[in-house]
Amino acid sequence: MDKLFAVFVAAMSVALSVPAISSAVAADSPKIVTLGASLQLTGADANLARYFRDGYQVAVDRINDEGGIRIGDETYRFALKVLDNQSNINLGVQQYTQLITRDKVDFVLGPYSSNHTLNESSVAEKYRVPMVQGGGSAKQIFDRGYRYIFGTAPPAENYFGSTVEMMTKLVPRVHTLALLTADDAFDVAVRAGTKTLAQELGIDIVVDQVYPELTPNFTSLLALVKSKAPDAMFCPHSCNPMAASESKLRGISHSMTSLSSLPCPSPSDRALESELTCCHAPDAHCSVTTRRIWLRSVSA
């Protein structure tokens, strides 16, 4: 397992940097390392989870196209097995159990979202199979003393960190903030970190509302926001474009609205088309007309 894990770590580095081995080495008979993942290819989380499937496939294809990974005198190539958990956490737990115990994958790659990762990483821990994931960033995932979960995303508590700091440098300066968060693991962590930093920098949180992830009522939430007239509004991933659309319809205007893990709106989404220009860069994403600024960050 130690040697295979070294291969796994090398593979993740190679996928993002340099070619794996020369074409001369590629002629060797390679061993196969199988990676498994349970992802939300259908259901409520499919829009974002499909990016993880695509990213995993690109990495595996790149490694294999370059001939694989060479460790000592042996060459390794990669196979990928992805199952659809239909955005159902219980099914995801079952599928990771299947991947490890029945399909005998060598390592697992994580699902999308903190809620899924929080539950499904327990399977990897139980069977002592390393899980590398970038879809879950809630601190709770890493506070359990687990030894087989490895994260590649920044902690959720700091997702809005640079945005809060930027607000203090805007002219005019942002003084008041509305914070709308769901009751899932990711949003809970985002809320905690954002509140702490905002208070440290002297930004007054005039709206701090937690709503049920599965049954949000943005009509009443945004009515409250409008009544408080904050300079800025933050809404993590659960808001999706719904809060943005509702804000536009209700005539709510802030100096800044910041969202995270927001899927790009389709060209047919006329409610957002004039407000949000989608970009595909990994850091600062979207800007809009006049004084209204839209920012989006990836992962949850």
Backbone as numpy.savetxt, mean C-alpha at the origin, in Angstrom:
# Nx Ny Nz CAx CAy CAz Cx Cy Cz
17.04 -24.12 4.12 16.21 -22.92 4.12 17.07 -21.66 4.12
18.20 -21.66 4.88 19.05 -20.48 4.94 19.59 -20.12 3.56
19.99 -21.13 2.81 20.53 -20.88 1.49 19.45 -20.37 0.55
18.27 -20.98 0.63 17.16 -20.53 -0.22 16.76 -19.11 0.14
16.82 -18.76 1.43 16.45 -17.41 1.83 17.45 -16.41 1.26
18.72 -16.79 1.22 19.72 -15.92 0.61 19.40 -15.69 -0.86
18.93 -16.74 -1.53 18.52 -16.62 -2.93 17.35 -15.65 -3.05
16.40 -15.79 -2.14 15.20 -14.94 -2.15 15.58 -13.47 -1.99
16.42 -13.17 -1.00 16.84 -11.79 -0.76 17.60 -11.25 -1.97
18.48 -12.07 -2.53 19.21 -11.65 -3.72 18.28 -11.36 -4.87
17.25 -12.17 -5.01 16.29 -11.99 -6.10 15.56 -10.67 -6.00
15.14 -10.30 -4.80 14.43 -9.03 -4.63 15.32 -7.86 -4.97
16.62 -7.96 -4.65 17.55 -6.89 -5.00 17.79 -6.83 -6.50
17.98 -7.98 -7.10 18.24 -8.04 -8.52 17.08 -7.48 -9.33
15.88 -7.78 -8.92 14.70 -7.33 -9.66 14.65 -5.82 -9.77
15.28 -5.14 -8.82 15.22 -3.68 -8.79 16.51 -3.01 -9.23
17.53 -3.81 -9.57 18.81 -3.17 -9.85 19.46 -3.68 -11.12
20.38 -4.63 -10.98 21.22 -5.03 -12.10 20.82 -6.40 -12.61
21.24 -6.76 -13.86 20.97 -8.10 -14.37 21.53 -9.17 -13.46
20.83 -10.29 -13.41 21.17 -11.33 -12.43 22.48 -12.04 -12.74
22.56 -12.73 -13.86 23.77 -13.45 -14.22 23.95 -13.35 -15.72
25.11 -13.72 -16.15 25.40 -13.60 -17.58 24.68 -14.68 -18.38
24.57 -14.45 -19.69 23.91 -15.42 -20.55 24.67 -16.73 -20.59
25.97 -16.67 -20.33 26.75 -17.90 -20.33 26.31 -18.80 -19.17
26.10 -18.17 -18.00 25.68 -18.95 -16.84 24.25 -19.45 -17.02
23.44 -18.64 -17.75 22.03 -18.98 -17.92 21.84 -20.32 -18.62
22.87 -20.79 -19.25 22.77 -22.06 -19.95 22.78 -23.25 -19.00
23.18 -23.01 -17.71 23.15 -24.09 -16.72 21.72 -24.55 -16.49
21.60 -25.75 -15.88 20.27 -26.24 -15.52 19.90 -25.66 -14.16
19.00 -24.68 -14.12 18.71 -24.00 -12.85 17.74 -24.78 -11.98
17.80 -24.52 -10.69 16.80 -25.01 -9.77 15.66 -24.00 -9.72
14.48 -24.44 -9.33 13.31 -23.57 -9.30 12.94 -23.24 -7.86
12.79 -21.94 -7.59 12.29 -21.46 -6.31 10.89 -20.90 -6.56
9.90 -21.43 -5.85 8.51 -21.03 -6.08 8.06 -20.04 -5.02
7.52 -18.93 -5.48 6.96 -17.90 -4.62 5.44 -17.96 -4.70
4.77 -17.81 -3.58 3.31 -17.86 -3.57 2.71 -16.60 -2.96
1.54 -16.22 -3.44 0.85 -15.05 -2.89 -0.65 -15.22 -3.02
-1.37 -14.71 -2.04 -2.83 -14.63 -2.10 -3.18 -13.14 -2.18
-3.80 -12.75 -3.28 -4.07 -11.34 -3.53 -5.54 -11.09 -3.83
-5.96 -9.86 -3.66 -7.34 -9.47 -3.91 -7.51 -9.13 -5.40
-7.58 -10.14 -6.23 -7.70 -9.91 -7.67 -9.13 -9.56 -8.07
-10.08 -9.87 -7.21 -11.47 -9.48 -7.40 -11.99 -8.95 -6.06
-13.14 -8.31 -6.07 -13.71 -7.79 -4.84 -13.31 -6.34 -4.59
-13.56 -5.89 -3.37 -13.45 -4.47 -3.04 -12.05 -3.90 -3.18
-11.02 -4.72 -2.95 -9.64 -4.22 -2.97 -8.90 -4.49 -4.27
-9.62 -4.95 -5.28 -8.95 -5.42 -6.50 -8.21 -4.32 -7.25
-8.73 -3.10 -7.25 -8.11 -2.03 -8.03 -6.65 -1.82 -7.68
-6.35 -1.87 -6.39 -4.98 -1.66 -5.97 -4.19 -2.96 -5.87
-4.83 -4.04 -5.46 -4.12 -5.31 -5.28 -3.57 -5.84 -6.60
-4.22 -5.53 -7.70 -3.72 -6.00 -9.00 -2.35 -5.42 -9.31
-2.06 -4.23 -8.79 -0.73 -3.66 -8.99 0.34 -4.53 -8.34
-0.01 -5.13 -7.20 0.95 -6.00 -6.52 1.18 -7.27 -7.33
0.11 -7.82 -7.87 0.28 -8.99 -8.75 1.19 -8.64 -9.93
0.94 -7.51 -10.55 1.74 -7.10 -11.70 3.20 -6.88 -11.31
3.40 -6.25 -10.14 4.77 -6.02 -9.69 5.52 -7.30 -9.40
4.84 -8.26 -8.75 5.48 -9.55 -8.49 5.86 -10.24 -9.80
4.95 -10.19 -10.77 5.21 -10.86 -12.04 6.36 -10.21 -12.80
6.40 -8.88 -12.78 7.49 -8.16 -13.45 8.84 -8.55 -12.84
8.89 -8.62 -11.50 10.14 -8.97 -10.83 10.59 -10.38 -11.20
9.67 -11.33 -11.15 10.01 -12.72 -11.49 10.45 -12.82 -12.95
9.71 -12.16 -13.83 10.06 -12.22 -15.25 11.43 -11.61 -15.51
11.73 -10.52 -14.85 13.02 -9.87 -15.07 14.18 -10.76 -14.63
14.01 -11.35 -13.45 15.05 -12.24 -12.94 15.27 -13.42 -13.89
14.18 -14.04 -14.30 14.29 -15.20 -15.17 14.81 -14.83 -16.55
14.41 -13.69 -17.08 14.89 -13.26 -18.39 16.39 -13.02 -18.39
16.92 -12.65 -17.23 18.36 -12.42 -17.12 19.12 -13.70 -16.76
18.41 -14.80 -16.66 19.07 -16.08 -16.43 18.94 -16.62 -15.03
18.35 -15.85 -14.14 18.17 -16.33 -12.78 19.17 -15.73 -11.81
19.31 -16.38 -10.65 20.23 -15.95 -9.59 21.29 -17.02 -9.43
22.53 -16.59 -9.36 23.61 -17.55 -9.14 24.17 -17.38 -7.74
24.10 -18.43 -6.94 24.65 -18.47 -5.59 25.67 -19.60 -5.55
26.94 -19.25 -5.40 27.99 -20.27 -5.45 28.03 -20.92 -6.82
27.90 -22.24 -6.85 27.95 -22.98 -8.12 26.56 -23.31 -8.65
25.52 -22.81 -8.01 24.17 -23.19 -8.41 23.39 -22.00 -8.94
22.51 -22.28 -9.89 21.67 -21.26 -10.50 20.21 -21.51 -10.13
19.49 -20.44 -9.84 18.09 -20.53 -9.44 17.24 -19.64 -10.32
16.10 -20.18 -10.74 15.08 -19.40 -11.42 13.82 -19.41 -10.56
12.88 -18.55 -10.92 11.72 -18.36 -10.05 10.42 -18.68 -10.75
9.50 -19.25 -9.97 8.12 -19.47 -10.41 7.21 -18.73 -9.46
6.09 -18.25 -9.96 5.16 -17.47 -9.14 3.78 -18.10 -9.21
3.18 -18.34 -8.05 1.81 -18.84 -7.99 0.97 -17.84 -7.21
-0.05 -17.27 -7.86 -0.90 -16.26 -7.24 -2.34 -16.78 -7.20
-2.97 -16.70 -6.01 -4.36 -17.09 -5.84 -5.20 -15.84 -5.57
-6.46 -15.89 -5.93 -7.39 -14.78 -5.73 -8.19 -15.02 -4.45
-7.99 -14.16 -3.45 -8.74 -14.32 -2.21 -10.05 -13.54 -2.20
-10.38 -12.92 -3.34 -11.67 -12.23 -3.52 -11.90 -11.14 -2.47
-10.81 -10.56 -1.98 -10.87 -9.50 -0.96 -11.47 -10.00 0.35
-11.31 -11.30 0.61 -11.85 -11.94 1.81 -10.68 -12.41 2.68
-10.56 -11.84 3.87 -9.42 -12.16 4.73 -9.40 -13.63 5.12
-10.55 -14.20 5.46 -10.59 -15.61 5.85 -10.13 -16.52 4.72
-10.56 -16.18 3.49 -10.11 -16.97 2.34 -8.61 -16.79 2.14
-8.10 -15.57 2.37 -6.67 -15.34 2.25 -5.87 -16.20 3.21
-6.34 -16.32 4.45 -5.67 -17.17 5.44 -5.65 -18.62 4.95
-6.79 -19.09 4.43 -6.86 -20.45 3.91 -5.90 -20.66 2.74
-5.81 -19.65 1.88 -4.97 -19.80 0.69 -3.49 -19.80 1.03
-3.08 -18.98 1.99 -1.66 -19.03 2.39 -1.35 -20.37 3.04
-2.29 -20.91 3.79 -2.10 -22.25 4.36 -1.95 -23.28 3.24
-2.78 -23.16 2.22 -2.69 -24.08 1.08 -1.36 -23.93 0.35
-0.95 -22.69 0.11 0.30 -22.46 -0.61 1.49 -23.09 0.11
1.49 -22.99 1.43 2.63 -23.48 2.21 2.55 -24.98 2.44
1.39 -25.50 2.82 1.30 -26.90 3.24 1.01 -27.85 2.09
0.24 -27.42 1.10 -0.11 -28.32 0.00 0.69 -28.05 -1.26
0.81 -26.77 -1.63 1.54 -26.44 -2.85 3.04 -26.39 -2.64
3.46 -26.32 -1.37 4.87 -26.39 -1.00 5.70 -25.27 -1.65
5.17 -24.05 -1.65 5.96 -22.93 -2.13 7.13 -22.72 -1.18
8.21 -22.13 -1.69 9.39 -21.93 -0.86 9.28 -20.68 0.01
8.66 -19.62 -0.52 8.47 -18.38 0.20 7.13 -17.78 -0.21
6.64 -16.84 0.60 5.39 -16.17 0.24 5.60 -14.68 0.13
4.85 -14.06 -0.76 4.79 -12.62 -0.91 3.47 -12.14 -0.35
3.46 -10.95 0.21 2.31 -10.50 0.96 1.14 -10.03 0.12
-0.03 -9.89 0.76 -1.22 -9.36 0.11 -1.18 -7.84 0.12
-2.23 -7.22 -0.38 -2.39 -5.77 -0.26 -3.21 -5.45 0.99
-2.87 -4.39 1.66 -3.58 -3.78 2.78 -3.09 -4.31 4.13
-3.15 -3.43 5.11 -2.70 -3.78 6.46 -3.61 -4.82 7.10
-4.91 -4.71 6.90 -5.82 -5.68 7.50 -5.52 -7.10 7.03
-5.36 -7.27 5.72 -5.04 -8.60 5.19 -3.68 -9.07 5.68
-2.69 -8.21 5.65 -1.34 -8.60 6.07 -1.32 -8.97 7.54
-2.03 -8.22 8.35 -2.07 -8.48 9.79 -2.55 -9.90 10.07
-3.55 -10.35 9.37 -4.11 -11.68 9.59 -3.33 -12.78 8.87
-3.00 -12.53 7.61 -2.44 -13.60 6.78 -0.97 -13.86 7.06
-0.27 -12.87 7.62 1.13 -13.11 7.99 1.25 -14.09 9.14
0.17 -14.29 9.90 0.20 -15.27 10.99 0.40 -16.69 10.46
-0.06 -16.93 9.22 0.15 -18.25 8.61 1.63 -18.46 8.34
2.28 -17.45 7.77 3.72 -17.55 7.50 4.49 -17.76 8.80
4.08 -17.06 9.84 4.76 -17.20 11.13 4.56 -18.61 11.69
3.36 -19.13 11.58 3.05 -20.46 12.11 3.92 -21.53 11.47
4.09 -21.42 10.15 4.84 -22.46 9.42 6.30 -22.08 9.18
6.71 -20.92 9.72 8.10 -20.47 9.63 8.57 -20.34 8.19
7.73 -19.71 7.40 8.05 -19.43 6.00 8.10 -17.91 5.84
9.23 -17.34 5.42 9.33 -15.89 5.31 8.29 -15.30 4.35
7.68 -14.20 4.79 6.78 -13.41 3.95 7.39 -12.02 3.76
7.63 -11.64 2.53 8.08 -10.29 2.20 6.90 -9.55 1.60
6.59 -8.38 2.15 5.38 -7.69 1.70 5.58 -6.18 1.74
4.86 -5.50 0.85 4.87 -4.05 0.82 3.48 -3.47 0.86
2.49 -4.31 1.12 1.11 -3.87 1.09 0.53 -3.53 2.44
1.22 -3.86 3.52 0.73 -3.57 4.86 1.77 -2.79 5.63
1.39 -1.63 6.14 2.38 -0.78 6.81 1.96 -0.36 8.22
0.85 -0.87 8.72 0.43 -0.53 10.09 1.45 -1.08 11.08
1.79 -0.26 12.06 2.79 -0.64 13.07 2.40 -1.92 13.79
1.10 -2.14 13.91 0.59 -3.32 14.61 1.11 -4.63 14.01
1.38 -4.62 12.70 1.87 -5.82 12.02 3.22 -6.25 12.59
4.04 -5.26 12.97 5.42 -5.55 13.36 5.62 -5.49 14.87
4.57 -5.25 15.62 4.69 -5.15 17.07 4.38 -6.46 17.79
4.21 -7.54 17.04 3.81 -8.81 17.65 4.97 -9.75 17.91
6.18 -9.31 17.60 7.35 -10.16 17.82 7.53 -11.24 16.78
6.85 -11.12 15.65 6.98 -12.11 14.58 8.38 -12.05 13.96
8.89 -13.21 13.57 10.24 -13.30 12.99 10.22 -13.56 11.49
9.05 -13.84 10.93 9.00 -14.25 9.52 8.24 -13.26 8.63
8.02 -12.04 9.10 7.35 -11.01 8.31 8.35 -9.89 8.04
8.49 -9.50 6.78 9.43 -8.48 6.38 8.69 -7.42 5.56
8.76 -6.17 5.98 8.04 -5.10 5.31 8.96 -4.22 4.50
8.46 -3.71 3.38 9.25 -2.83 2.51 8.66 -1.42 2.42
7.49 -1.18 3.04 6.83 0.13 2.98 7.14 0.92 4.24
7.08 2.24 4.16 7.27 3.07 5.36 6.13 2.85 6.33
6.35 3.11 7.62 5.28 2.90 8.60 4.10 3.83 8.35
2.91 3.30 8.54 1.69 4.07 8.26 1.61 5.33 9.11
2.17 5.30 10.30 2.11 6.46 11.18 2.74 7.69 10.54
3.64 7.49 9.59 4.36 8.61 8.98 3.91 8.89 7.55
2.79 8.31 7.12 2.36 8.47 5.73 2.13 9.93 5.35
1.56 10.70 6.26 1.29 12.10 5.98 2.36 13.01 6.58
3.46 12.42 7.04 4.49 13.19 7.73 5.04 14.34 6.92
5.51 14.07 5.71 6.10 15.12 4.88 5.05 16.15 4.46
3.79 15.69 4.31 2.72 16.60 3.92 2.41 17.58 5.04
2.37 17.08 6.28 2.12 17.96 7.42 3.24 19.00 7.54
4.48 18.56 7.38 5.60 19.50 7.46 5.52 20.53 6.33
5.12 20.10 5.14 4.99 21.03 4.02 3.94 22.09 4.29
2.85 21.70 4.98 1.77 22.64 5.24 2.23 23.84 6.05
3.23 23.64 6.90 3.72 24.75 7.73 4.55 25.73 6.91
4.93 25.35 5.68 5.77 26.21 4.84 5.00 26.85 3.70
3.72 26.49 3.57 2.91 27.09 2.51 2.58 28.54 2.85
2.34 29.31 1.80 1.89 30.70 1.97 0.56 30.86 1.24
-0.55 31.11 1.96 -0.60 31.23 3.43 -0.45 29.88 4.13
0.01 29.93 5.37 0.25 28.72 6.15 -1.07 28.02 6.50
-1.03 26.68 6.53 -2.19 25.90 6.95 -2.24 25.87 8.47
-3.37 26.29 9.04 -3.51 26.34 10.49 -4.48 25.29 11.03
-5.47 24.87 10.21 -6.49 23.94 10.70 -6.62 22.76 9.76
-6.96 21.61 10.33 -6.98 20.36 9.57 -8.19 19.52 9.93
-8.81 18.91 8.90 -9.85 17.90 9.10 -9.24 16.54 8.80
-9.44 15.58 9.68 -8.87 14.24 9.54 -10.01 13.22 9.54
-10.21 12.56 8.40 -11.25 11.54 8.26 -10.57 10.18 8.07
-10.79 9.25 8.97 -10.12 7.96 8.90 -11.10 6.83 9.17
-10.84 5.70 8.53 -11.67 4.50 8.75 -11.20 3.77 10.01
-11.92 2.71 10.36 -11.58 1.96 11.56 -10.73 0.73 11.27
-10.06 0.70 10.11 -9.18 -0.43 9.79 -7.78 -0.16 10.33
-6.92 -1.18 10.29 -5.60 -1.10 10.92 -4.74 0.00 10.32
-4.79 0.17 9.00 -3.97 1.17 8.34 -4.39 2.58 8.77
-5.67 2.88 8.64 -6.15 4.22 8.97 -5.95 4.56 10.44
-6.12 3.58 11.32 -5.90 3.81 12.75 -4.47 4.27 12.99
-3.52 3.61 12.31 -2.12 3.99 12.47 -1.83 5.36 11.85
-2.40 5.62 10.68 -2.21 6.92 10.03 -2.73 8.04 10.93
-3.90 7.82 11.50 -4.53 8.83 12.36 -3.63 9.15 13.56
-3.12 8.12 14.21 -2.30 8.33 15.40 -1.05 9.15 15.08
-0.36 8.77 14.01 0.86 9.48 13.65 0.61 10.90 13.19
-0.46 11.10 12.42 -0.77 12.42 11.90 -1.16 13.38 13.02
-1.97 12.90 13.96 -2.40 13.75 15.07 -1.20 14.21 15.90
-0.29 13.30 16.16 0.89 13.64 16.97 1.72 14.72 16.28
2.01 14.52 15.00 2.85 15.47 14.28 2.16 16.82 14.11
0.86 16.80 13.79 0.13 18.05 13.61 0.14 18.87 14.90
-0.06 18.21 16.02 -0.06 18.91 17.30 1.32 19.48 17.62
2.37 18.72 17.28 3.73 19.19 17.51 4.04 20.45 16.70
3.46 20.55 15.51 3.74 21.67 14.62 2.72 22.79 14.74
1.82 22.68 15.71 0.89 23.75 15.96 -0.27 23.83 15.00
-0.64 22.72 14.38 -1.80 22.68 13.49 -2.99 22.16 14.27
-4.08 22.89 14.25 -5.26 22.54 15.03 -6.15 21.58 14.24
-6.43 20.41 14.80 -7.31 19.43 14.16 -8.75 19.75 14.58
-9.49 20.35 13.66 -10.84 20.81 13.98 -11.90 19.74 13.71
-11.56 18.74 12.89 -12.43 17.59 12.65 -11.59 16.34 12.77
-11.98 15.42 13.62 -11.27 14.15 13.81 -12.33 13.05 13.89
-12.69 12.50 12.73 -13.80 11.56 12.65 -13.33 10.19 12.17
-13.72 9.14 12.90 -13.45 7.76 12.52 -14.77 7.14 12.06
-14.75 6.55 10.87 -15.98 5.99 10.31 -15.80 4.49 10.01
-16.88 3.72 9.93 -16.77 2.29 9.60 -16.28 2.11 8.17
-15.24 1.30 8.01 -14.62 1.14 6.70 -15.61 0.65 5.64
-16.47 -0.27 6.00 -17.34 -0.91 5.01 -18.61 -0.12 4.73
-18.96 0.79 5.63 -20.22 1.54 5.44 -20.01 3.02 5.73
-19.12 3.69 5.01 -18.88 5.11 5.27 -20.06 5.97 4.80
-20.29 7.04 5.52 -21.31 8.01 5.12 -20.61 9.35 4.90
-20.10 9.54 3.69 -19.34 10.75 3.43 -20.23 11.99 3.36
-21.51 11.80 3.14 -22.41 12.95 3.11 -22.40 13.67 4.45
-22.61 12.92 5.54 -22.63 13.54 6.87 -21.23 13.98 7.30
-20.22 13.18 6.96 -18.85 13.54 7.33 -18.43 14.86 6.70
-18.72 15.01 5.41 -18.30 16.22 4.72 -19.17 17.42 5.07
-20.39 17.16 5.49 -21.20 18.26 6.01 -20.54 18.85 7.26
-20.02 17.97 8.11 -19.30 18.43 9.30 -18.04 19.19 8.91
-17.30 18.65 7.93 -16.09 19.32 7.47 -16.41 20.71 6.96
-17.47 20.82 6.16 -17.84 22.12 5.60 -18.19 23.12 6.70
-18.86 22.65 7.74 -19.25 23.56 8.83 -18.04 24.08 9.60
-16.96 23.30 9.65 -15.76 23.71 10.37 -14.78 24.50 9.50
-14.94 24.39 8.18 -14.12 25.16 7.22 -12.62 25.08 7.49
-12.06 23.86 7.53 -10.62 23.74 7.78 -9.80 24.18 6.57
-8.54 24.50 6.81 -7.63 24.86 5.72 -7.26 23.64 4.88
-7.26 22.46 5.49 -6.83 21.24 4.78 -7.65 20.06 5.27
-7.74 19.03 4.42 -8.41 17.79 4.78 -7.53 16.61 4.40
-7.37 15.68 5.32 -6.64 14.45 5.06 -7.62 13.29 5.09
-7.47 12.39 4.14 -8.35 11.22 4.08 -7.53 10.04 3.55
-7.17 9.07 4.40 -6.39 7.91 3.93 -7.15 7.06 2.91
-6.62 5.87 2.64 -7.00 5.12 1.44 -8.47 4.75 1.36
-9.13 4.56 2.48 -10.51 4.10 2.43 -11.44 5.10 1.77
-11.03 6.38 1.75 -11.87 7.40 1.13 -12.00 7.20 -0.38
-10.92 6.73 -1.01 -10.92 6.59 -2.47 -11.37 7.89 -3.12
-11.91 7.87 -4.33 -12.34 9.15 -4.91 -13.67 9.64 -4.36
-14.33 8.85 -3.50 -15.68 9.22 -3.07 -15.69 10.55 -2.33
-14.75 10.73 -1.41 -14.71 11.97 -0.64 -14.40 13.15 -1.55
-13.52 12.92 -2.53 -13.20 14.00 -3.46 -14.41 14.41 -4.27
-15.16 13.44 -4.74 -16.36 13.74 -5.52 -17.40 14.47 -4.68
-17.61 13.97 -3.45 -18.57 14.60 -2.56 -18.16 16.04 -2.23
-16.84 16.25 -2.03 -16.36 17.59 -1.73 -16.69 18.56 -2.85
-16.47 18.09 -4.08 -16.75 18.94 -5.23 -18.24 19.27 -5.32
-19.08 18.26 -5.13 -20.53 18.46 -5.25 -21.04 19.40 -4.16
-20.40 19.37 -2.98 -20.86 20.20 -1.88 -20.17 21.56 -1.85
-19.29 21.80 -2.80 -18.63 23.10 -2.86 -17.64 23.32 -1.74
-17.06 22.22 -1.24 -16.07 22.34 -0.16 -14.71 22.62 -0.78
-14.03 23.63 -0.29 -12.74 24.01 -0.85 -11.73 24.20 0.27
-10.56 23.58 0.12 -9.48 23.72 1.09 -8.23 24.17 0.35
-7.26 24.65 1.12 -5.95 24.91 0.52 -5.34 23.61 0.03
-5.63 22.53 0.74 -5.02 21.24 0.41 -5.94 20.10 0.79
-5.98 19.08 -0.06 -6.60 17.81 0.29 -5.56 16.73 0.02
-5.29 15.88 1.00 -4.28 14.84 0.84 -4.93 13.47 1.01
-4.68 12.59 0.06 -5.22 11.24 0.05 -4.07 10.25 -0.01
-4.33 8.98 0.31 -3.29 7.97 0.16 -3.87 6.72 -0.47
-3.02 6.01 -1.21 -3.41 4.74 -1.85 -4.67 4.89 -2.68
-4.76 5.97 -3.41 -5.95 6.24 -4.21 -5.77 5.70 -5.61
-6.63 4.79 -6.08 -6.52 4.33 -7.46 -6.77 5.47 -8.42
-6.08 5.47 -9.55 -6.23 6.55 -10.51 -7.66 6.58 -11.02
-8.28 7.76 -11.07 -9.63 7.83 -11.61 -9.62 7.54 -13.10
-10.67 6.91 -13.57 -10.76 6.59 -14.99 -11.08 7.85 -15.77
-10.73 7.86 -17.06 -11.02 9.04 -17.88 -12.50 9.37 -17.92
-13.36 8.38 -17.63 -14.79 8.63 -17.68 -15.33 9.26 -16.40
-14.48 9.40 -15.39 -14.92 9.97 -14.13 -14.95 11.49 -14.24
-16.02 12.03 -14.78 -16.11 13.46 -15.06 -16.15 14.29 -13.78
-16.61 13.69 -12.69 -16.68 14.45 -11.44 -15.30 14.83 -10.95
-14.30 14.01 -11.28 -12.94 14.27 -10.83 -12.04 14.79 -11.92
-12.46 14.66 -13.17 -11.55 14.92 -14.28 -10.95 16.32 -14.21
-11.77 17.33 -13.88 -11.26 18.68 -13.84 -10.54 19.00 -12.54
-10.71 18.13 -11.54 -10.11 18.39 -10.24 -8.80 17.65 -10.01
-8.68 16.47 -10.60 -7.55 15.61 -10.26 -6.86 15.12 -11.51
-5.61 15.48 -11.67 -4.83 15.02 -12.80 -3.93 13.90 -12.31
-4.14 12.68 -12.80 -3.44 11.53 -12.25 -2.06 11.38 -12.87
-1.09 11.11 -12.03 0.27 10.88 -12.49 0.69 9.49 -12.00
1.76 8.97 -12.54 2.16 7.60 -12.18 3.54 7.56 -11.53
4.06 8.71 -11.12 5.33 8.73 -10.40 5.12 8.17 -9.00
6.18 7.60 -8.37 5.99 6.97 -7.07 5.95 7.95 -5.91
6.29 9.24 -6.12 6.31 10.13 -4.96 5.16 11.13 -4.98
5.34 12.36 -5.38 4.24 13.32 -5.32 3.44 13.23 -6.60
2.13 13.12 -6.49 1.40 12.70 -7.66 0.51 13.71 -8.34
-0.34 14.34 -7.71 -1.38 15.02 -8.46 -1.53 16.46 -8.04
-1.65 17.34 -9.00 -1.86 18.74 -8.69 -3.05 19.25 -9.47
-3.69 20.26 -8.92 -4.91 20.77 -9.52 -4.89 22.28 -9.60
-5.93 22.80 -10.21 -6.04 24.21 -10.53 -6.03 25.11 -9.29
-5.73 26.34 -9.50 -5.75 27.41 -8.52 -5.05 27.03 -7.22
-5.73 27.30 -6.08 -5.07 27.08 -4.80 -5.29 25.69 -4.27
-6.14 24.92 -4.91 -6.41 23.58 -4.37 -5.31 22.62 -4.81
-4.74 21.90 -3.88 -3.64 20.98 -4.17 -4.09 19.58 -3.75
-3.90 18.63 -4.66 -4.23 17.23 -4.33 -2.92 16.46 -4.30
-2.72 15.69 -3.25 -1.55 14.83 -3.16 -2.00 13.41 -2.93
-1.23 12.46 -3.46 -1.60 11.05 -3.30 -0.36 10.25 -3.01
-0.44 9.29 -2.10 0.69 8.41 -1.82 0.26 6.98 -2.01
1.25 6.12 -2.27 0.91 4.74 -2.57 1.11 3.82 -1.37
0.42 2.63 -1.39 0.47 1.59 -0.37 -0.50 1.88 0.77
-0.77 0.80 1.48 -1.67 0.90 2.62 -1.26 -0.10 3.63
